[in-house]
Amino acid sequence: MKFSKTLSVIAVAALLSAGTLSTGTIVSADSVSDAKSAVSKNQSATAALVAKLQDAQVNVSKINNQISDKVVSIQKNAG
């Protein structure tokens, strides 16, 4: 009796998991299109952020050069 009950539980669990797994793999054309659109938007946003970071890095480099020039100027005047 215990063995048949265990087999019944295993069979029910297998059926439930098979149903869950099969519904998880269904993909509609709309969801694929939406996913592609979202990826494209993310790539555009990423490219824009990278461009902003590059511009910021150029500004940081300019400011570092100005600071270095000022330090050199101060050292020359102090010496």
MDTraj code that builds the backbone (N, CA, C; nanometers):
import mdtraj as md
import numpy as np

residues = "MET LYS PHE SER LYS THR LEU SER VAL ILE ALA VAL ALA ALA LEU LEU SER ALA GLY THR LEU SER THR GLY THR ILE VAL SER ALA ASP SER VAL SER ASP ALA LYS SER ALA VAL SER LYS ASN GLN SER ALA THR ALA ALA LEU VAL ALA LYS LEU GLN ASP ALA GLN VAL ASN VAL SER LYS ILE ASN ASN GLN ILE SER ASP LYS VAL VAL SER ILE GLN LYS ASN ALA GLY".split()
xyz = np.array([
    [0.0831, -0.1197, 0.0000],
    [0.0000, 0.0000, 0.0000],
    [0.0874, 0.1259, 0.0000],
    [0.1891, 0.1282, 0.0855],
    [0.2768, 0.2449, 0.0930],
    [0.3501, 0.2655, -0.0394],
    [0.3919, 0.1554, -0.1023],
    [0.4637, 0.1634, -0.2291],
    [0.3754, 0.2227, -0.3386],
    [0.2505, 0.1813, -0.3471],
    [0.1602, 0.2331, -0.4500],
    [0.1258, 0.3800, -0.4230],
    [0.1196, 0.4166, -0.2957],
    [0.0937, 0.5573, -0.2616],
    [0.2126, 0.6437, -0.3040],
    [0.3325, 0.5927, -0.2814],
    [0.4538, 0.6648, -0.3223],
    [0.4580, 0.6800, -0.4736],
    [0.4232, 0.5721, -0.5450],
    [0.4205, 0.5804, -0.6907],
    [0.3163, 0.6806, -0.7384],
    [0.2017, 0.6849, -0.6721],
    [0.0973, 0.7806, -0.7090],
    [0.1454, 0.9243, -0.6887],
    [0.2119, 0.9480, -0.5778],
    [0.2638, 1.0832, -0.5496],
    [0.3675, 1.1214, -0.6545],
    [0.4549, 1.0277, -0.6885],
    [0.5579, 1.0556, -0.7899],
    [0.4929, 1.0847, -0.9251],
    [0.3918, 1.0058, -0.9604],
    [0.3237, 1.0251, -1.0884],
    [0.2541, 1.1603, -1.0944],
    [0.1865, 1.1982, -0.9862],
    [0.1187, 1.3283, -0.9825],
    [0.2211, 1.4410, -0.9905],
    [0.3310, 1.4278, -0.9174],
    [0.4350, 1.5308, -0.9206],
    [0.4940, 1.5436, -1.0608],
    [0.5150, 1.4303, -1.1272],
    [0.5701, 1.4333, -1.2632],
    [0.4740, 1.5011, -1.3597],
    [0.3454, 1.4700, -1.3463],
    [0.2466, 1.5322, -1.4341],
    [0.2375, 1.6825, -1.4109],
    [0.2400, 1.7216, -1.2847],
    [0.2327, 1.8650, -1.2548],
    [0.3560, 1.9392, -1.3041],
    [0.4726, 1.8805, -1.2834],
    [0.5942, 1.9476, -1.3278],
    [0.6021, 1.9522, -1.4793],
    [0.5554, 1.8484, -1.5466],
    [0.5560, 1.8482, -1.6930],
    [0.4641, 1.9565, -1.7467],
    [0.3496, 1.9747, -1.6854],
    [0.2575, 2.0799, -1.7263],
    [0.3169, 2.2170, -1.7047],
    [0.3845, 2.2353, -1.5930],
    [0.4467, 2.3641, -1.5624],
    [0.5602, 2.3936, -1.6588],
    [0.6422, 2.2931, -1.6867],
    [0.7549, 2.3148, -1.7770],
    [0.7096, 2.3433, -1.9192],
    [0.6054, 2.2757, -1.9642],
    [0.5624, 2.2967, -2.1019],
    [0.4991, 2.4340, -2.1204],
    [0.4307, 2.4868, -2.0209],
    [0.3718, 2.6200, -2.0359],
    [0.4783, 2.7287, -2.0290],
    [0.5910, 2.6990, -1.9678],
    [0.6974, 2.7979, -1.9575],
    [0.7734, 2.8181, -2.0866],
    [0.7610, 2.7270, -2.1809],
    [0.8384, 2.7372, -2.3040],
    [0.7602, 2.7978, -2.4194],
    [0.6335, 2.8291, -2.3986],
    [0.5527, 2.8884, -2.5048],
    [0.5879, 3.0374, -2.5145],
    [0.6263, 3.0784, -2.6335],
    [0.6635, 3.2177, -2.6555],
    [0.5821, 3.2693, -2.7729],
    [0.5164, 3.3800, -2.7515],
    [0.4381, 3.4371, -2.8604],
    [0.5235, 3.5340, -2.9409],
    [0.4793, 3.5627, -3.0608],
    [0.5526, 3.6555, -3.1468],
    [0.5574, 3.7945, -3.0842],
    [0.4501, 3.8326, -3.0146],
    [0.4485, 3.9644, -2.9512],
    [0.5551, 3.9753, -2.8446],
    [0.5718, 3.8707, -2.7637],
    [0.6717, 3.8782, -2.6576],
    [0.8132, 3.8805, -2.7146],
    [0.8367, 3.8109, -2.8243],
    [0.9680, 3.8146, -2.8890],
    [0.9936, 3.9542, -2.9446],
    [0.8936, 4.0106, -3.0091],
    [0.9067, 4.1454, -3.0636],
    [0.9295, 4.2470, -2.9527],
    [0.8538, 4.2323, -2.8433],
    [0.8718, 4.3222, -2.7290],
    [1.0111, 4.3090, -2.6695],
    [1.0601, 4.1855, -2.6612],
    [1.1938, 4.1632, -2.6058],
    [1.3004, 4.2262, -2.6949],
    [1.2855, 4.2089, -2.8275],
    [1.3822, 4.2693, -2.9203],
    [1.3791, 4.4213, -2.9100],
    [1.2604, 4.4764, -2.8960],
    [1.2467, 4.6209, -2.8823],
    [1.3122, 4.6698, -2.7538],
    [1.2909, 4.5967, -2.6451],
    [1.3508, 4.6345, -2.5170],
    [1.5029, 4.6268, -2.5237],
    [1.5556, 4.5233, -2.5882],
    [1.7004, 4.5099, -2.6031],
    [1.7555, 4.6251, -2.6855],
    [1.6867, 4.6604, -2.7924],
    [1.7302, 4.7703, -2.8772],
    [1.7315, 4.9024, -2.8003],
    [1.6256, 4.9263, -2.7217],
    [1.6197, 5.0482, -2.6412],
    [1.7322, 5.0499, -2.5391],
    [1.7598, 4.9353, -2.4770],
    [1.8681, 4.9288, -2.3787],
    [2.0032, 4.9552, -2.4440],
    [2.0221, 4.9023, -2.5646],
    [2.1483, 4.9263, -2.6351],
    [2.1632, 5.0744, -2.6682],
    [2.0538, 5.1387, -2.7090],
    [2.0591, 5.2818, -2.7392],
    [2.0893, 5.3620, -2.6135],
    [2.0242, 5.3258, -2.5042],
    [2.0480, 5.3963, -2.3773],
    [2.1917, 5.3753, -2.3314],
    [2.2423, 5.2544, -2.3483],
    [2.3804, 5.2245, -2.3105],
    [2.4780, 5.3050, -2.3945],
    [2.4529, 5.3134, -2.5234],
    [2.5408, 5.3909, -2.6120],
    [2.5407, 5.5383, -2.5720],
    [2.4240, 5.5902, -2.5362],
    [2.4150, 5.7296, -2.4936],
    [2.4921, 5.7519, -2.3635],
    [2.4810, 5.6580, -2.2703],
    [2.5555, 5.6699, -2.1444],
    [2.7057, 5.6616, -2.1666],
    [2.7480, 5.5733, -2.2566],
    [2.8910, 5.5620, -2.2869],
    [2.9420, 5.6928, -2.3473],
    [2.8645, 5.7536, -2.4347],
    [2.9044, 5.8817, -2.4938],
    [2.9162, 5.9893, -2.3867],
    [2.8214, 5.9912, -2.2937],
    [2.8290, 6.0892, -2.1838],
    [2.9514, 6.0652, -2.0966],
    [2.9805, 5.9381, -2.0707],
    [3.0991, 5.9061, -1.9907],
    [3.2274, 5.9487, -2.0614],
    [3.2314, 5.9298, -2.1918],
    [3.3502, 5.9708, -2.2679],
    [3.3667, 6.1226, -2.2632],
    [3.2555, 6.1958, -2.2770],
    [3.2616, 6.3414, -2.2678],
    [3.3077, 6.3848, -2.1296],
    [3.2558, 6.3196, -2.0276],
    [3.2955, 6.3527, -1.8906],
    [3.4438, 6.3244, -1.8702],
    [3.4932, 6.2147, -1.9273],
    [3.6345, 6.1813, -1.9138],
    [3.7220, 6.2861, -1.9817],
    [3.6781, 6.3391, -2.0952],
    [3.7520, 6.4454, -2.1630],
    [3.7582, 6.5686, -2.0736],
    [3.6446, 6.6021, -2.0099],
    [3.6423, 6.7177, -1.9201],
    [3.7314, 6.6964, -1.7987],
    [3.7306, 6.5762, -1.7434],
    [3.8176, 6.5454, -1.6290],
    [3.9633, 6.5594, -1.6698],
    [3.9953, 6.5119, -1.7881],
    [4.1331, 6.5227, -1.8370],
    [4.1752, 6.6689, -1.8522],
    [4.0849, 6.7527, -1.9062],
    [4.1148, 6.8955, -1.9211],
    [4.1363, 6.9603, -1.7848],
    [4.0508, 6.9280, -1.6898],
    [4.0626, 6.9862, -1.5550],
    [4.1911, 6.9403, -1.4887],
    [4.2267, 6.8130, -1.5059],
    [4.3531, 6.7638, -1.4493],
    [4.4722, 6.8383, -1.5084],
    [4.4657, 6.8643, -1.6382],
    [4.5743, 6.9397, -1.7014],
    [4.5816, 7.0818, -1.6473],
    [4.4665, 7.1452, -1.6296],
    [4.4640, 7.2802, -1.5736],
    [4.5210, 7.2824, -1.4321],
    [4.4855, 7.1830, -1.3528],
    [4.5371, 7.1748, -1.2161],
    [4.6882, 7.1551, -1.2177],
    [4.7337, 7.0659, -1.3039],
    [4.8788, 7.0424, -1.3135],
    [4.9523, 7.1689, -1.3545],
    [4.8964, 7.2406, -1.4525],
    [4.9579, 7.3658, -1.4955],
    [4.9615, 7.4667, -1.3814],
    [4.8539, 7.4740, -1.3048],
    [4.8474, 7.5687, -1.1929],
    [4.9481, 7.5319, -1.0858],
    [4.9617, 7.4017, -1.0558],
    [5.0591, 7.3583, -0.9555],
    [5.2002, 7.3930, -1.0001],
    [5.2311, 7.3707, -1.1261],
    [5.3635, 7.4045, -1.1791],
    [5.3873, 7.5530, -1.1691],
    [5.2860, 7.6335, -1.2026],
    [5.2973, 7.7775, -1.1954],
    [5.3214, 7.8241, -1.0511],
    [5.2510, 7.7656, -0.9578],
    [5.2669, 7.8021, -0.8161],
    [5.4073, 7.7636, -0.7685],
    [5.4530, 7.6476, -0.8081],
    [5.5875, 7.6026, -0.7672],
    [5.6958, 7.6933, -0.8247],
    [5.6793, 7.7402, -0.9483],
    [5.7779, 7.8303, -1.0094],
    [5.7800, 7.9647, -0.9372],
    [5.6620, 8.0150, -0.9040],
    [5.6521, 8.1444, -0.8369],
    [5.6995, 8.1364, -0.6921],
    [5.6841, 8.0231, -0.6303],
    [5.7264, 8.0074, -0.4909],
    [5.8776, 7.9883, -0.4823],
    [5.9382, 7.9372, -0.5850],
    [6.0793, 7.9033, -0.5808],
    [6.1653, 8.0114, -0.6229],
])
top = md.Topology()
chain = top.add_chain()
for i, resn in enumerate(residues, 1):
    res = top.add_residue(resn, chain, resSeq=i)
    for name in ("N", "CA", "C"):
        top.add_atom(name, md.element.get_by_symbol(name[0]), res)
traj = md.Trajectory(xyz[None], top)
